[in-house]
């Protein structure tokens, strides 16, 4: 009995060990059989005249705890950044391409039931997929991940990449603007007769109303295939600065006769419509500028410091204009409406400053520094009084006003309250007209008044 207990484990342990070893040998043997004498330069087709079809698409990925999301097609991450200054759109994509390679087929029954195999993409043929609208960085794929190979020769390749594509910025309606950007991908060296690209139809897109704008200006295409769903944005991370309003995709077969001969090149193009979120710029740029512009209307109501106030407003508007210039690309095609508003406001503030200088200059003029020009005398003493139905006071009225002035001055010296007869008066001296609204003001500024009438009065009393 002891002998049987010892022999039974010795009989079954080698069988389990052989199964585990055979499993490893199957995978290693499969690698050797598939990659032996494999030419990764030539296209994976049986005949050289056959066309290799590659399926491409777009889908956004976001891992959840409850749902397991299949990563497939193009994946647009939330790290989407639009640089208006340099007109560059930065996107983080997980690219995927699907094609069939007849040289990578096997029978699962011969290799221990292995149905899928991971092979480094540098060991097999891959398309030279590049971004046509590249603005900076590498236009091609730089991270070569493993490809997933099925037993029927179907290849699934999903390399991640960060692309910087050129996006022309329209600055006219800043900051209430919309931008239309595109990302054009395709095989760089293979024409449509060798490599043909096809769109993968999207199943759903919940967070965006995808639609195709057929009125967009695009290049002359011989063959166009539109996909209204664009990318699957069911799990799209919203940006803090931009709203993704529309996203469509299209397949183009373009004929580049000027450089590439009579054959067509197939590309997959994604059209992105972005709308700026305006809350930040409204609170920090638009509203302060409107308030400062509104303060310009109070310049002429200030009794003093008009010029200082106008220059302060002008400097503040200049600072806001410099901020706007720093945000916008250096383009001469169009000027933002907000920039036009700032320029117009700065011109008006500059004019108000000039008017303030002129009004202050006129305010402090007197007979000792300036002499009234003849044309002003004619206009204000000859023409305007006739238009306004006014006439110069008679001499008797002038004498009455002079007596009222003398009485007021005498009462003021004696410390008496001013009488009703000296409460308001006018006088004329040496063809110069002056109106005195209050005797108190006249007494406080008596040093500026002519003293001839008072001196003559004192002489008569003597």
C-alpha positions in Angstrom: 0.0 0.0 0.0 2.8 2.3 0.8 4.4 1.6 -2.6 1.2 2.5 -4.5 0.9 5.8 -2.5 4.4 6.7 -3.6 4.0 5.8 -7.2 0.7 7.5 -8.0 2.1 11.1 -7.7 5.1 10.2 -9.7 2.8 9.0 -12.5 0.5 12.1 -12.7 3.0 15.0 -12.0 4.9 14.6 -15.3 1.6 14.8 -17.2 0.7 18.2 -15.7 4.2 19.4 -16.2 4.2 18.3 -19.8 0.9 20.1 -20.5 2.4 23.4 -19.1 5.6 23.0 -21.0 3.7 22.2 -24.2 1.6 25.3 -23.8 4.8 27.4 -23.7 6.2 25.5 -26.6 3.1 26.1 -28.6 3.3 29.8 -28.2 7.0 29.9 -28.9 6.6 27.6 -31.8 3.8 29.8 -33.2 6.1 32.8 -33.0 8.8 31.0 -34.8 6.5 29.7 -37.5 4.8 33.0 -38.1 7.9 35.2 -38.2 10.2 32.8 -39.9 11.1 34.1 -43.3 8.5 37.0 -42.8 9.2 40.0 -44.9 7.9 43.1 -43.1 8.7 45.4 -46.0 6.3 44.0 -48.5 2.5 44.5 -48.3 0.6 41.5 -46.7 -1.2 40.5 -49.9 -1.1 37.3 -52.0 -0.7 39.1 -55.3 1.1 42.3 -55.9 -1.9 43.7 -57.8 -4.3 43.2 -54.8 -5.4 46.2 -52.8 -4.9 46.1 -49.1 -8.0 47.4 -47.2 -7.5 49.0 -43.8 -10.4 50.0 -41.6 -10.0 53.1 -39.4 -12.4 54.9 -37.2 -12.7 57.0 -34.0 -13.8 56.4 -30.5 -13.3 58.1 -27.1 -12.3 56.0 -24.2 -12.9 56.4 -20.5 -12.5 53.6 -18.1 -15.4 53.0 -15.6 -15.7 50.7 -12.7 -18.9 49.0 -13.8 -18.5 49.0 -17.6 -15.6 47.6 -19.4 -15.1 49.7 -22.6 -13.5 48.1 -25.7 -10.7 50.3 -27.0 -11.1 50.6 -30.7 -10.7 53.0 -33.6 -9.4 56.5 -33.0 -9.7 57.7 -29.5 -9.8 61.4 -28.7 -8.6 62.2 -25.2 -9.6 65.2 -23.1 -6.1 66.6 -23.4 -7.4 68.6 -26.4 -5.7 72.0 -26.5 -6.1 74.8 -29.0 -3.3 77.3 -29.1 -4.8 80.5 -30.7 -1.4 82.3 -30.7 0.3 79.7 -32.8 -2.8 78.3 -34.4 -2.0 74.7 -33.3 -4.5 72.1 -32.1 -3.0 69.5 -29.8 -4.8 66.2 -29.4 -4.0 62.9 -27.7 -5.1 60.0 -29.9 -5.1 56.3 -29.6 -4.8 55.2 -33.2 -6.1 51.9 -34.5 -5.9 50.2 -37.8 -7.3 46.9 -38.8 -6.2 44.8 -41.8 -5.8 41.2 -42.8 -2.4 39.6 -43.2 -2.5 36.2 -44.9 1.0 35.4 -43.8 -0.1 35.5 -40.1 -2.8 32.8 -40.2 -2.6 29.5 -38.3 -4.8 26.6 -37.1 -5.6 26.9 -33.4 -5.9 23.1 -33.1 -2.3 22.7 -34.0 -1.0 25.2 -31.4 -2.9 24.2 -28.3 -6.0 26.2 -29.0 -4.2 29.6 -29.2 -6.5 32.0 -31.1 -4.8 35.4 -30.5 -1.2 36.4 -30.2 0.6 39.6 -29.4 3.5 40.4 -31.7 5.6 43.6 -31.6 4.6 45.9 -34.4 8.2 46.3 -35.4 8.3 42.7 -36.5 5.4 42.9 -39.0 4.3 45.1 -41.8 2.5 48.3 -40.7 1.2 51.2 -42.9 3.1 54.5 -42.9 0.2 56.4 -41.4 0.9 60.1 -40.9 -0.9 63.4 -40.1 -1.0 65.6 -43.2 -1.9 68.8 -41.3 1.1 68.4 -38.9 2.2 71.7 -37.4 4.9 70.6 -35.0 6.5 67.4 -33.7 6.4 64.1 -35.5 3.7 63.6 -38.1 4.0 59.8 -37.9 3.6 57.2 -35.2 6.5 57.3 -32.6 5.3 54.7 -30.1 5.1 51.2 -31.5 3.0 49.0 -29.3 2.3 45.3 -29.8 -0.2 44.3 -32.4 -3.0 41.8 -31.6 -3.1 39.0 -34.2 -6.0 36.7 -34.6 -5.7 33.1 -36.0 -7.5 34.2 -39.2 -4.8 36.8 -40.0 -6.7 39.8 -38.7 -4.4 42.5 -37.3 -5.5 45.0 -34.7 -3.0 47.8 -34.0 -3.6 50.6 -31.5 -0.6 52.9 -31.0 -1.1 56.0 -28.8 0.1 59.4 -30.2 0.0 63.1 -29.5 -0.5 65.2 -32.6 -0.2 68.9 -33.2 -2.2 69.9 -36.2 -2.5 73.2 -37.9 -5.8 75.0 -37.2 -6.5 78.4 -38.8 -8.0 80.7 -36.2 -10.8 83.1 -37.0 -10.5 86.0 -34.6 -13.3 88.3 -35.8 -15.8 87.4 -33.1 -13.4 86.8 -30.2 -14.2 85.8 -27.4 -17.6 84.6 -28.8 -16.1 82.7 -31.6 -16.2 79.2 -33.2 -13.3 77.5 -34.7 -13.3 74.8 -37.4 -10.3 72.5 -37.3 -9.5 69.3 -39.1 -7.1 66.3 -38.8 -6.2 64.6 -42.0 -4.6 61.1 -41.8 -3.5 58.8 -44.6 -0.8 56.6 -45.9 2.0 58.8 -47.1 3.6 56.6 -49.8 0.9 54.2 -50.8 -1.7 55.2 -53.4 -5.3 54.0 -53.4 -4.3 51.2 -55.7 -2.1 49.7 -53.0 -3.6 50.7 -49.7 -7.3 51.7 -49.4 -8.7 53.2 -46.2 -12.2 52.8 -44.9 -14.2 54.4 -42.1 -15.5 52.3 -39.2 -19.1 53.2 -38.6 -19.8 54.5 -35.1 -22.6 53.0 -33.0 -23.4 55.8 -30.6 -22.4 59.3 -29.6 -24.3 60.6 -26.7 -22.7 63.9 -25.7 -22.7 65.6 -29.0 -25.0 66.2 -31.9 -22.9 65.0 -34.8 -23.8 66.1 -38.3 -22.2 66.7 -41.6 -21.8 70.2 -43.0 -21.7 69.6 -46.7 -21.2 73.3 -47.4 -17.6 73.3 -46.0 -14.9 74.2 -48.5 -12.8 71.1 -49.1 -10.3 70.1 -51.7 -11.5 68.7 -55.1 -12.2 65.0 -54.3 -12.9 62.3 -56.7 -14.5 60.0 -54.1 -16.0 61.2 -50.8 -17.5 59.0 -48.1 -19.0 60.7 -45.0 -19.5 59.4 -41.5 -22.1 61.4 -39.6 -21.1 60.0 -36.3 -17.5 61.0 -36.5 -16.0 59.8 -33.2 -17.7 58.1 -30.4 -17.8 60.7 -27.7 -19.9 58.9 -25.1 -17.2 59.3 -22.5 -15.7 62.5 -23.6 -14.0 64.7 -20.9 -15.3 68.2 -21.3 -12.7 70.9 -21.7 -12.6 74.0 -19.4 -12.1 76.4 -22.3 -13.8 74.8 -25.4 -17.0 73.0 -26.2 -16.9 70.4 -28.9 -20.0 71.3 -30.9 -19.6 69.0 -33.9 -17.4 66.2 -35.0 -17.6 64.4 -38.3 -15.3 62.2 -40.4 -14.9 61.7 -44.1 -13.0 59.5 -46.5 -11.4 61.3 -49.5 -9.8 59.9 -52.6 -7.8 62.9 -53.8 -5.9 63.3 -57.1 -2.7 65.3 -56.6 -1.9 66.0 -60.2 0.8 68.6 -59.5 3.2 66.3 -57.7 2.1 62.7 -57.5 0.9 61.7 -61.0 -2.5 60.4 -62.1 -3.2 58.1 -59.1 -5.4 58.9 -56.1 -4.4 59.0 -52.5 -6.9 58.0 -49.8 -7.2 59.8 -46.5 -9.4 59.9 -43.4 -10.3 63.4 -42.3 -11.9 64.5 -39.0 -13.7 67.9 -38.8 -13.9 69.4 -35.4 -16.1 72.4 -34.6 -15.1 74.1 -31.3 -16.9 76.9 -29.5 -15.2 78.9 -26.9 -16.6 79.1 -23.3 -17.1 82.9 -22.8 -17.5 83.1 -19.0 -13.8 83.7 -18.2 -13.3 86.4 -20.9 -16.6 88.1 -20.1 -15.9 88.5 -16.5 -12.2 89.4 -16.8 -12.0 91.3 -20.1 -15.3 92.4 -21.6 -17.1 93.8 -18.4 -14.0 95.8 -17.1 -13.5 97.4 -20.6 -17.2 98.4 -20.8 -17.0 100.0 -17.3 -13.8 101.9 -18.0 -15.3 103.1 -21.3 -18.4 104.3 -19.5 -16.3 106.3 -17.1 -15.1 108.4 -20.1 -18.4 110.2 -20.2 -17.8 111.7 -16.8 -14.6 113.5 -17.8 -16.4 116.7 -18.6 -18.3 116.7 -15.3 -15.2 116.8 -13.2 -14.4 120.3 -11.8 -10.8 119.5 -11.7 -8.2 116.9 -12.8 -9.9 116.3 -16.1 -6.6 115.6 -18.0 -5.3 113.2 -15.3 -8.5 111.2 -15.4 -8.6 111.0 -19.2 -4.9 109.9 -19.4 -5.6 107.2 -16.7 -8.5 105.8 -18.7 -6.4 105.8 -21.9 -3.5 103.9 -20.3 -5.9 101.3 -18.9 -7.5 100.7 -22.3 -4.1 100.4 -23.8 -3.2 97.6 -21.3 -6.4 95.7 -22.2 -5.5 96.1 -25.9 -2.1 94.6 -25.2 -3.7 91.7 -23.5 -5.9 91.1 -26.5 -2.9 91.2 -28.8 -1.1 88.6 -26.7 -4.0 86.3 -27.0 -4.6 86.6 -30.8 -2.4 85.3 -33.6 -0.4 87.9 -35.6 -2.7 87.9 -38.6 -3.6 90.8 -40.9 -6.6 89.1 -42.5 -9.2 90.4 -40.0 -9.3 92.5 -36.8 -11.4 91.2 -33.8 -14.6 93.1 -33.2 -13.5 93.6 -29.6 -10.2 95.0 -30.8 -12.1 97.5 -33.1 -14.2 98.5 -30.1 -11.0 99.1 -28.0 -9.4 101.1 -30.8 -12.6 103.3 -31.2 -12.8 103.8 -27.5 -9.2 104.8 -27.3 -9.6 107.3 -30.1 -12.7 108.8 -28.3 -10.8 109.0 -25.0 -7.8 110.7 -26.8 -10.2 113.3 -28.3 -11.8 113.9 -24.9 -8.4 114.5 -23.4 -7.7 117.1 -26.1 -11.0 118.8 -25.4 -10.2 118.7 -21.7 -6.9 120.4 -22.4 -8.7 123.1 -24.5 -11.4 123.7 -21.9 -8.9 124.0 -19.0 -6.8 126.4 -21.1 -9.9 128.6 -21.8 -10.9 128.4 -18.2 -7.7 130.0 -16.9 -7.4 132.7 -19.5 -7.8 136.3 -18.4 -7.3 139.8 -19.8 -3.7 140.0 -18.6 -2.5 136.9 -20.5 -4.8 136.8 -23.6 -6.6 139.3 -25.7 -10.0 138.5 -27.2 -9.6 138.0 -30.9 -11.7 140.1 -33.2 -13.7 137.3 -34.7 -14.7 136.0 -31.3 -15.8 139.5 -30.4 -17.9 139.7 -33.6 -19.4 136.2 -33.1 -20.2 136.4 -29.4 -21.0 140.1 -29.1 -22.5 140.8 -32.5 -24.0 137.7 -34.1 -25.1 135.4 -31.3 -27.0 138.1 -29.3 -29.1 138.8 -32.4 -29.8 135.2 -32.9 -30.7 134.7 -29.3 -32.8 137.9 -29.3 -30.5 139.5 -26.7 -29.2 143.1 -26.4 -26.6 144.9 -24.5 -27.8 146.6 -21.2 -28.5 150.4 -21.2 -26.2 152.8 -19.5 -28.7 153.6 -16.8 -28.9 149.9 -15.9 -25.1 149.8 -15.9 -25.0 152.7 -13.4 -27.6 150.9 -11.2 -25.4 147.8 -11.2 -22.4 149.9 -10.3 -24.2 151.5 -7.3 -25.3 148.1 -6.1 -21.7 146.9 -6.2 -20.6 150.0 -4.2 -23.4 149.5 -1.6 -22.5 145.8 -1.3 -18.8 146.6 -0.7 -19.6 149.2 1.9 -22.0 146.9 3.8 -19.3 144.2 3.7 -16.7 146.5 5.3 -19.1 147.6 8.0 -20.0 143.9 8.8 -23.7 144.4 7.9 -25.9 141.9 6.1 -26.2 142.5 2.4 -29.5 144.3 1.5 -31.9 143.0 -1.2 -30.8 145.7 -3.6 -27.3 144.3 -3.8 -28.2 140.7 -4.1 -27.6 140.4 -7.8 -26.1 142.8 -10.3 -24.3 143.2 -13.7 -21.7 145.7 -14.7 -19.8 146.5 -17.9 -16.3 147.8 -18.0 -14.1 148.9 -21.0 -16.4 147.1 -23.5 -16.0 143.9 -21.5 -19.1 142.2 -20.2 -19.1 140.2 -17.0 -22.0 138.7 -15.1 -21.9 138.3 -11.3 -24.4 135.8 -9.9 -23.7 136.2 -6.2 -22.3 139.2 -4.2 -20.6 136.9 -1.9 -18.5 135.4 -4.7 -17.7 138.8 -5.9 -16.5 139.9 -2.4 -14.3 136.9 -2.1 -12.7 137.5 -5.4 -12.7 141.3 -5.2 -9.0 141.4 -6.0 -9.8 140.4 -9.6 -12.5 143.1 -10.2 -11.7 146.5 -11.7 -11.4 149.2 -9.0 -12.1 152.3 -11.2 -15.7 152.7 -10.2 -14.9 152.4 -6.5 -12.0 154.9 -6.7 -14.2 157.4 -8.6 -16.9 157.0 -5.9 -14.5 157.8 -3.1 -13.3 160.9 -4.9 -16.9 162.2 -5.2 -17.5 161.7 -1.5 -14.4 163.7 -0.7 
